[in-house]
Amino acid sequence: MLIRKLSACEEFVAGDGTLLRELLHPDKQPLELRYSLAHAIVPVGQTSIPHSLKTTEVYYILSGTGEMHINEETYPVEPGDAIYIPPDARQYIENKGTEPLVFICIVDPAWRQEDETVYA
């Protein structure tokens, strides 16, 4: 059994500028997973940097409100929303609320730096 506590995961600034904590990654734990699971935060008034992944990604919004941008589409997001992001889609998320925008990221297959392009 493996249980990872969020508080025990090191927080770092991801390539897209979000505050990230990796919970599960098959390259970092002895797990038979295809995907990686991370906890992300976009502070009030901030936006993640536009980026794309060669893999699929799903965001699940836990708290806060914002706008999700995928290619040419924009849609408001709130707690309880699951957002599918297809491979190679240019994407970013904006915090439009008064509290941190907190969400879970699932990347399948598992996130690798060489699969991400950040558009600075």
Disulfide bonds with the S-S distance in Angstrom:
none
